[in-house]
Amino acid sequence: MSSTRSVAALDPRRSVVEQLRERVAAMEDKPAGQPVPTLPGLADLVPLHAGQTYAVDSASLALALAAGASQAGEWVGFAGCADFGAEAAAELGIELSRTVLVPDPGEHWLEVAAALVDVLRVVVLRPPASVDERTAGILDSRLRTRSSVLVVHGDWPRATARVSVEGSTWTGPFAGTGQLEERRARVVVRRGVRPAQHADLTWPGLRRLEAPVRELRQASG
């Protein structure tokens, strides 16, 4: 797992400023709206596009939306996610050596998020409080310039899509004591006035289930 300082680890023999400038220039060359890699289980349900914001209601969905880009070789970041689970992230395919973590940006969360958006492909943000239209607009504008993707754990004005877990259940062990083996969840995606989309997913690995999951129990995360 990386801190904000670990971006220098890209190449310790070269200037950090020089490398960041190169990364910013490369991201500026990528037009807003360009597809961003997504896990196969989410590709049809929540296709990500540069310059856009996606709101989620659970940490597991936030990790899943960042995992595809990380697997494809991009850098990703998490700000305000004090409960970031390194093991769960790695299980989804997030490369921790290319992950920037700022667990508690405090009152400077907007500045921190903007700085991460400047140099990372996908940024997961958990704001400390509700966000108004003006504040959201500042970061949305930055996203379009840098061609990054913002995943917000919580509410966000004018989000491209809102993804939430309607219910989930765990399986295993089948006898005695042991570890839980699989999580199944029903996920709903809402985009403006369009009809909501529903899908059944399973963790770990985040696969799409063909058959509907029945009698799901409400669960967090």
Backbone bond lengths (Angstrom), bond angles and torsions (degrees), N, CA, C in turn:
res aa  C-N    CA-C-N  psi(-1)  N-CA   C-N-CA  omega(-1)  CA-C   N-CA-C  phi
1 M - - - 1.449 - - 1.517 108.27 -
2 S 1.319 117.64 147.55 1.450 121.35 -174.84 1.503 111.46 -116.30
3 S 1.297 116.38 151.87 1.455 122.06 168.80 1.503 107.34 -99.07
4 T 1.350 117.76 179.03 1.452 119.98 179.97 1.512 111.08 -62.33
5 R 1.323 118.67 -27.60 1.441 120.94 -179.23 1.528 112.24 -74.22
6 S 1.313 117.84 -21.12 1.452 120.37 -173.53 1.510 113.05 -74.40
7 V 1.340 118.86 -5.29 1.454 120.13 174.30 1.513 109.48 -57.53
8 A 1.363 117.49 -29.74 1.458 121.91 179.15 1.522 111.44 -61.75
9 A 1.339 116.59 -22.39 1.455 120.28 -178.50 1.519 112.38 -68.49
10 L 1.324 118.75 -5.73 1.457 120.56 174.65 1.523 110.25 -52.46
11 D 1.321 116.36 -43.65 1.457 122.04 177.06 1.525 107.52 -163.23
12 P 1.318 118.74 97.61 1.469 121.34 -175.84 1.521 113.78 -64.27
13 R 1.327 117.28 -13.18 1.462 119.99 -178.50 1.524 112.55 -84.85
14 R 1.339 117.05 -8.83 1.458 121.13 -176.90 1.517 111.17 -117.63
15 S 1.311 116.14 161.68 1.455 122.24 179.38 1.528 110.86 -63.51
16 V 1.347 116.40 132.25 1.461 120.69 177.76 1.530 109.77 -61.78
17 V 1.335 116.26 -44.81 1.466 120.89 -179.42 1.521 110.60 -58.90
18 E 1.306 116.09 -43.27 1.467 120.14 -179.84 1.525 111.10 -61.69
19 Q 1.335 116.08 -43.86 1.463 119.50 -179.50 1.525 111.81 -66.61
20 L 1.327 117.30 -39.43 1.455 120.10 178.06 1.521 110.85 -65.66
21 R 1.316 117.08 -39.90 1.468 119.95 177.54 1.530 111.23 -61.73
22 E 1.314 116.18 -40.38 1.464 120.14 178.42 1.524 110.45 -63.79
23 R 1.341 115.95 -40.87 1.470 119.24 -179.36 1.523 111.41 -67.10
24 V 1.346 116.58 -41.07 1.457 120.11 177.66 1.516 110.46 -61.69
25 A 1.329 117.12 -43.71 1.467 120.82 179.53 1.520 111.16 -62.42
26 A 1.329 116.50 -39.77 1.463 120.22 -179.81 1.518 110.78 -65.76
27 M 1.331 117.48 -38.99 1.454 120.67 -179.34 1.521 111.48 -72.08
28 E 1.335 117.07 -31.37 1.457 120.14 177.56 1.516 111.24 -67.50
29 D 1.352 116.01 -26.41 1.458 120.06 179.87 1.523 112.56 -76.96
30 K 1.340 116.85 -13.48 1.461 120.56 -179.66 1.517 108.87 -92.51
31 P 1.317 118.02 117.26 1.467 120.11 -175.29 1.516 113.05 -66.82
32 A 1.336 115.07 147.64 1.463 120.11 174.71 1.519 108.66 -61.80
33 G 1.298 116.77 143.58 1.458 120.96 -178.35 1.514 113.04 96.06
34 Q 1.322 116.85 -10.23 1.459 120.35 179.30 1.528 110.25 -65.22
35 P 1.341 118.97 137.39 1.469 120.44 178.54 1.520 111.31 -61.44
36 V 1.315 115.84 142.36 1.454 123.00 176.86 1.528 107.22 -115.26
37 P 1.333 118.43 135.05 1.469 120.38 -176.91 1.527 113.15 -52.12
38 T 1.332 115.01 138.75 1.458 122.59 -177.71 1.522 108.84 -133.07
39 L 1.308 118.38 150.07 1.455 120.97 176.14 1.527 110.11 -58.64
40 P 1.338 117.90 143.55 1.475 120.86 -178.60 1.523 113.33 -52.64
41 G 1.327 118.19 -36.92 1.456 120.63 -178.72 1.516 113.57 -67.32
42 L 1.345 116.81 -17.69 1.465 121.40 -178.53 1.524 112.96 -112.37
43 A 1.321 117.70 -7.84 1.464 121.76 -170.92 1.526 113.03 -54.33
44 D 1.333 118.04 -44.83 1.459 121.12 -179.62 1.524 112.27 -83.64
45 L 1.315 115.59 -26.61 1.466 120.48 -175.12 1.526 112.13 -82.49
46 V 1.316 116.92 -47.26 1.470 121.66 -178.24 1.527 109.70 -135.74
47 P 1.335 118.47 72.88 1.467 119.57 176.32 1.525 110.11 -67.84
48 L 1.325 116.63 128.99 1.455 120.88 -178.53 1.526 111.03 -90.14
49 H 1.334 116.00 143.64 1.454 121.58 177.58 1.525 109.28 -133.55
50 A 1.310 115.98 139.57 1.456 121.52 -179.27 1.518 110.78 -58.72
51 G 1.331 115.43 143.40 1.448 121.15 178.08 1.508 114.79 85.79
52 Q 1.346 117.67 6.33 1.459 120.10 -175.86 1.530 111.49 -121.35
53 T 1.342 114.48 162.39 1.461 121.82 -177.45 1.523 110.17 -118.27
54 Y 1.317 115.92 138.75 1.459 122.22 -179.93 1.530 108.27 -127.25
55 A 1.335 116.51 131.69 1.459 121.33 -178.40 1.528 109.58 -103.76
56 V 1.323 116.97 136.90 1.462 122.34 178.70 1.527 108.85 -130.14
57 D 1.329 115.90 163.33 1.466 119.41 -178.58 1.519 112.96 -115.52
58 S 1.336 117.26 11.65 1.458 118.96 179.81 1.523 110.88 -150.18
59 A 1.330 115.06 152.76 1.462 120.72 179.50 1.522 111.34 -64.85
60 S 1.334 116.90 -35.59 1.466 119.74 -178.42 1.528 111.34 -65.23
61 L 1.329 117.83 -38.09 1.462 120.66 176.83 1.526 111.04 -68.98
62 A 1.325 116.76 -37.77 1.466 119.86 178.24 1.529 110.51 -61.26
63 L 1.326 116.53 -45.30 1.463 120.58 177.70 1.521 111.05 -61.52
64 A 1.333 116.13 -43.17 1.461 120.49 -177.69 1.526 112.09 -62.83
65 L 1.335 117.27 -38.80 1.457 119.64 -178.82 1.528 112.12 -71.85
66 A 1.321 117.27 -23.63 1.461 120.27 178.67 1.530 112.39 -88.83
67 A 1.322 117.11 -19.26 1.462 121.09 -170.39 1.526 113.99 -66.93
68 G 1.320 117.42 -37.56 1.463 119.44 -177.02 1.516 112.46 -62.19
69 A 1.329 116.68 -44.85 1.465 120.70 179.24 1.523 110.59 -65.35
70 S 1.328 116.97 -39.53 1.462 120.36 179.30 1.519 110.90 -63.36
71 Q 1.324 116.94 -43.31 1.461 120.90 177.75 1.520 111.91 -61.77
72 A 1.336 116.34 -30.21 1.458 121.21 -178.86 1.530 112.74 -82.08
73 G 1.335 116.84 0.88 1.445 120.46 176.47 1.511 115.71 102.83
74 E 1.333 117.26 2.63 1.462 120.73 -179.51 1.536 110.79 -83.97
75 W 1.342 115.02 158.47 1.455 120.99 172.02 1.524 108.91 -86.75
76 V 1.331 116.19 141.30 1.459 121.23 177.69 1.522 108.23 -129.87
77 G 1.339 116.45 159.99 1.456 119.90 -178.66 1.515 112.50 -140.62
78 F 1.331 115.82 156.71 1.460 122.63 179.25 1.521 108.18 -132.22
79 A 1.323 116.53 124.29 1.460 121.69 -179.67 1.524 109.67 -123.89
80 G 1.328 116.77 130.54 1.458 120.74 -179.85 1.509 113.43 79.08
81 C 1.320 117.67 9.72 1.471 121.82 -178.27 1.529 108.49 -100.53
82 A 1.333 116.34 75.44 1.460 120.99 -176.39 1.523 112.05 -64.46
83 D 1.337 117.09 -23.57 1.459 120.65 -178.69 1.527 111.83 -98.33
84 F 1.334 116.79 22.11 1.471 121.17 -180.00 1.525 109.91 -52.53
85 G 1.334 115.77 126.48 1.459 120.78 179.91 1.513 111.30 -101.96
86 A 1.323 116.89 105.75 1.460 121.05 -177.76 1.530 111.46 -62.53
87 E 1.327 116.36 -39.28 1.466 119.31 -178.89 1.529 110.77 -66.52
88 A 1.321 116.87 -43.99 1.465 120.65 179.38 1.533 110.28 -65.02
89 A 1.339 116.79 -38.38 1.465 120.51 179.30 1.518 110.61 -64.05
90 A 1.327 116.69 -46.86 1.458 120.40 -179.64 1.526 111.29 -64.04
91 E 1.326 116.83 -34.98 1.462 121.04 179.81 1.527 111.58 -63.96
92 L 1.342 116.17 -31.35 1.461 120.76 177.77 1.525 112.56 -82.99
93 G 1.326 116.56 -7.74 1.464 119.80 178.16 1.505 114.80 104.12
94 I 1.342 118.18 7.48 1.462 120.44 177.15 1.521 108.81 -73.11
95 E 1.323 115.83 127.79 1.457 121.73 179.55 1.530 108.65 -83.06
96 L 1.325 116.34 108.82 1.461 120.43 -173.96 1.523 112.78 -65.84
97 S 1.322 117.62 -26.06 1.460 119.70 179.09 1.525 112.23 -72.36
98 R 1.342 116.43 -12.42 1.470 120.67 176.07 1.536 110.07 -116.60
99 T 1.323 115.26 31.01 1.456 120.43 -178.34 1.523 110.39 -119.92
100 V 1.323 115.72 129.52 1.460 121.52 177.89 1.529 108.02 -104.76
101 L 1.316 116.35 128.01 1.463 121.24 -177.60 1.526 110.58 -122.69
102 V 1.331 115.29 123.08 1.473 121.86 172.60 1.529 105.15 -121.61
103 P 1.327 118.06 88.22 1.468 120.76 -170.80 1.520 114.87 -63.90
104 D 1.324 118.06 -32.15 1.465 119.75 -176.55 1.537 110.44 -141.87
105 P 1.330 117.89 83.67 1.467 120.62 179.75 1.521 113.33 -74.72
106 G 1.334 117.48 -9.67 1.457 121.18 177.46 1.519 113.08 62.81
107 E 1.331 115.95 -142.55 1.460 120.56 -176.72 1.529 113.02 -70.43
108 H 1.321 116.22 -11.27 1.462 120.20 -179.37 1.533 111.94 -97.31
109 W 1.323 116.41 23.83 1.458 119.80 -174.42 1.521 112.74 -59.55
110 L 1.336 118.44 -35.67 1.458 120.16 -178.56 1.533 110.65 -67.39
111 E 1.326 116.63 -43.79 1.464 120.15 178.48 1.525 111.17 -64.00
112 V 1.326 116.24 -40.21 1.466 120.31 178.88 1.524 110.53 -64.31
113 A 1.331 116.43 -45.73 1.464 120.09 179.53 1.521 111.05 -61.24
114 A 1.330 116.86 -41.90 1.461 120.68 179.45 1.523 110.94 -63.01
115 A 1.339 116.92 -40.13 1.462 120.83 178.94 1.528 110.75 -64.76
116 L 1.321 117.32 -40.19 1.460 120.63 178.56 1.524 111.38 -67.45
117 V 1.330 115.99 -41.04 1.466 120.84 178.48 1.527 110.82 -59.55
118 D 1.328 116.95 -31.50 1.455 120.97 -179.21 1.525 112.98 -63.45
119 V 1.336 117.53 -29.92 1.464 119.40 -170.67 1.525 115.08 -126.24
120 L 1.326 118.55 -6.31 1.461 121.17 -177.99 1.520 110.79 -116.29
121 R 1.315 116.14 154.16 1.463 120.90 -178.01 1.520 112.16 -78.34
122 V 1.333 117.60 -43.35 1.464 121.87 179.18 1.523 108.44 -128.78
123 V 1.323 116.38 129.95 1.460 121.79 178.91 1.529 108.51 -122.47
124 V 1.320 116.16 125.59 1.462 122.20 175.03 1.519 107.39 -99.67
125 L 1.321 116.36 125.67 1.460 121.84 -176.30 1.520 110.77 -125.08
126 R 1.329 115.15 134.33 1.467 120.17 172.34 1.530 107.08 -118.51
127 P 1.333 117.70 94.61 1.466 120.44 -177.81 1.527 111.07 -62.00
128 P 1.333 117.65 147.57 1.467 120.42 -179.09 1.517 113.58 -75.19
129 A 1.348 117.32 -14.42 1.460 121.35 -178.56 1.523 108.84 -152.82
130 S 1.322 116.18 175.96 1.461 120.05 178.35 1.525 109.82 -62.14
131 V 1.317 115.43 149.06 1.464 121.77 -175.09 1.527 109.28 -114.46
132 D 1.345 116.65 130.69 1.460 119.74 179.68 1.531 110.66 -87.99
133 E 1.319 116.10 171.98 1.466 122.25 -176.17 1.530 111.67 -59.75
134 R 1.319 116.60 -42.89 1.456 119.91 -176.95 1.528 111.87 -63.48
135 T 1.330 116.04 -46.63 1.465 120.34 -179.78 1.523 110.80 -63.66
136 A 1.333 115.89 -43.84 1.461 119.66 178.71 1.520 110.96 -62.33
137 G 1.330 116.51 -37.84 1.455 120.59 -179.01 1.516 112.76 -62.56
138 I 1.337 117.13 -33.36 1.468 120.97 178.98 1.528 110.31 -62.25
139 L 1.326 115.85 -46.19 1.461 119.76 -178.47 1.520 111.30 -75.10
140 D 1.329 117.79 -35.55 1.462 120.90 178.27 1.527 110.57 -60.78
141 S 1.326 116.76 -40.41 1.452 121.13 178.44 1.527 111.02 -64.46
142 R 1.313 116.36 -40.05 1.461 121.60 178.23 1.519 110.29 -63.83
143 L 1.320 116.49 -39.14 1.464 120.88 179.76 1.524 111.43 -59.48
144 R 1.320 116.29 -45.40 1.464 120.31 -177.86 1.523 111.19 -65.23
145 T 1.317 116.76 -34.15 1.458 120.52 179.16 1.515 112.05 -70.34
146 R 1.316 115.94 -41.28 1.465 120.75 -176.64 1.525 113.12 -92.90
147 S 1.320 117.58 -8.62 1.466 121.97 -179.81 1.524 112.05 59.63
148 S 1.321 115.43 42.47 1.461 121.48 175.86 1.524 109.41 -100.60
149 V 1.315 115.26 173.01 1.462 122.20 174.99 1.527 107.39 -117.47
150 L 1.332 116.54 134.87 1.454 121.44 176.61 1.523 108.92 -112.16
151 V 1.327 115.94 126.49 1.461 122.32 174.48 1.522 106.62 -112.16
152 V 1.320 116.87 116.80 1.462 121.42 -176.81 1.526 110.19 -104.60
153 H 1.334 115.10 124.83 1.460 119.65 174.00 1.520 106.56 -87.07
154 G 1.322 115.81 94.98 1.459 122.09 -175.60 1.516 109.99 135.41
155 D 1.318 116.89 -168.09 1.464 121.38 -179.24 1.528 110.49 -80.99
156 W 1.334 115.07 149.41 1.456 120.96 178.00 1.529 108.68 -151.55
157 P 1.327 117.58 125.43 1.468 119.56 179.74 1.526 111.55 -60.46
158 R 1.304 116.58 137.64 1.466 123.26 174.88 1.526 114.30 58.45
159 A 1.312 117.08 35.51 1.466 120.18 175.54 1.518 109.42 -65.96
160 T 1.323 116.80 143.01 1.461 121.45 178.53 1.523 110.71 -60.79
161 A 1.326 116.05 -41.56 1.469 121.41 178.41 1.519 109.03 -149.14
162 R 1.337 114.97 149.92 1.458 120.87 176.42 1.525 107.36 -118.85
163 V 1.322 115.10 121.77 1.456 121.16 -174.76 1.525 108.75 -114.76
164 S 1.310 116.28 128.05 1.468 119.36 -177.37 1.525 111.04 -140.80
165 V 1.321 114.37 158.01 1.463 121.71 177.69 1.523 108.21 -97.05
166 E 1.335 116.50 121.04 1.468 120.66 -179.78 1.518 111.74 -83.64
167 G 1.314 116.29 -30.33 1.457 119.62 179.86 1.506 109.39 -175.33
168 S 1.323 117.69 156.00 1.458 120.23 -179.88 1.518 110.78 -151.85
169 T 1.315 114.80 161.87 1.457 121.25 179.02 1.519 108.80 -145.70
170 W 1.327 116.77 154.33 1.464 122.15 179.28 1.520 109.14 -115.12
171 T 1.337 115.91 151.15 1.455 121.10 175.24 1.521 110.07 -124.63
172 G 1.336 115.74 154.10 1.455 122.54 178.68 1.510 111.42 80.89
173 P 1.323 118.77 152.76 1.463 124.61 -7.72 1.530 110.92 -72.44
174 F 1.324 116.19 158.15 1.451 119.88 -176.40 1.528 112.44 -87.34
175 A 1.328 116.73 -16.41 1.459 119.81 177.52 1.531 108.26 -154.44
176 G 1.315 115.96 142.33 1.457 119.71 177.62 1.520 112.71 69.12
177 T 1.318 115.16 -155.65 1.466 121.04 -179.66 1.524 110.34 -98.08
178 G 1.323 115.71 161.87 1.461 120.06 179.57 1.512 110.24 158.51
179 Q 1.311 115.94 -169.73 1.447 121.57 -177.30 1.524 111.62 -95.69
180 L 1.348 115.61 150.37 1.458 120.32 173.11 1.522 108.57 -65.83
181 E 1.323 116.86 141.47 1.458 120.48 -171.73 1.520 114.06 -105.58
182 E 1.321 117.24 -35.17 1.464 118.60 -174.15 1.529 110.25 -148.82
183 R 1.316 115.03 141.76 1.455 120.68 174.76 1.524 108.74 -115.00
184 R 1.312 116.12 132.76 1.463 121.11 175.09 1.523 108.44 -117.17
185 A 1.315 115.60 135.94 1.462 119.43 -176.67 1.512 111.11 -140.36
186 R 1.318 115.12 145.46 1.460 120.73 172.11 1.520 107.55 -97.00
187 V 1.328 115.75 123.00 1.460 122.59 -175.70 1.523 109.49 -112.33
188 V 1.330 116.46 138.94 1.460 121.05 177.52 1.517 108.71 -121.95
189 V 1.340 115.62 137.82 1.464 122.31 179.84 1.523 108.51 -118.49
190 R 1.325 116.11 126.90 1.464 121.68 179.74 1.526 109.56 -118.36
191 R 1.327 115.52 131.24 1.466 121.59 177.85 1.522 108.72 -129.09
192 G 1.301 117.87 100.35 1.455 121.59 178.34 1.511 112.44 54.68
193 V 1.337 115.39 -127.52 1.466 120.33 -177.58 1.524 112.53 -92.82
194 R 1.299 117.50 2.02 1.470 119.80 179.51 1.530 110.55 -68.53
195 P 1.342 116.59 154.80 1.468 119.31 175.63 1.520 110.58 -61.26
196 A 1.310 116.82 140.95 1.463 120.88 -179.81 1.525 110.75 -66.50
197 Q 1.336 116.27 145.79 1.464 121.97 175.76 1.517 109.03 -104.22
198 H 1.320 116.29 140.91 1.458 121.04 179.23 1.525 109.58 -122.24
199 A 1.322 115.56 146.64 1.462 120.74 177.31 1.521 108.81 -153.20
200 D 1.321 115.71 151.12 1.454 121.89 176.49 1.526 108.63 -105.89
201 L 1.317 116.35 125.00 1.457 122.32 -176.62 1.518 110.20 -122.11
202 T 1.332 115.52 158.24 1.452 120.50 177.47 1.519 110.45 -131.70
203 W 1.325 116.11 139.53 1.462 124.44 174.55 1.522 108.15 -112.61
204 P 1.355 120.09 154.31 1.466 127.86 -1.25 1.520 111.81 -77.61
205 G 1.303 116.35 166.11 1.450 121.66 179.62 1.506 113.76 91.22
206 L 1.307 117.28 -19.78 1.463 123.98 179.68 1.525 112.43 52.68
207 R 1.315 115.74 77.05 1.454 122.00 176.69 1.518 110.17 -105.20
208 R 1.316 116.02 152.71 1.462 122.14 177.62 1.515 108.65 -88.02
209 L 1.306 117.23 131.86 1.455 122.17 178.93 1.518 109.61 -95.39
210 E 1.307 116.53 135.21 1.463 121.16 179.26 1.516 111.00 -77.37
211 A 1.339 116.64 -45.24 1.468 121.04 -178.85 1.514 109.18 -83.32
212 P 1.330 118.67 143.32 1.462 120.71 179.50 1.519 111.97 -66.44
213 V 1.314 115.52 146.71 1.456 120.60 176.06 1.520 108.65 -88.27
214 R 1.318 118.01 127.27 1.454 121.60 -175.47 1.534 111.16 -103.65
215 E 1.305 113.69 152.20 1.446 121.93 174.08 1.526 112.52 53.21
216 L 1.326 115.14 48.13 1.449 119.19 178.74 1.523 109.87 -73.14
217 R 1.313 116.05 139.03 1.462 120.98 176.92 1.509 109.91 -97.08
218 Q 1.304 116.34 140.39 1.451 120.57 -179.46 1.523 109.64 -63.16
219 A 1.337 116.21 134.08 1.460 120.83 179.70 1.508 108.74 -147.74
220 S 1.300 117.05 156.82 1.456 120.83 179.55 1.509 110.36 -97.69
221 G 1.380 113.94 161.79 1.445 120.34 170.91 1.442 117.77 82.24
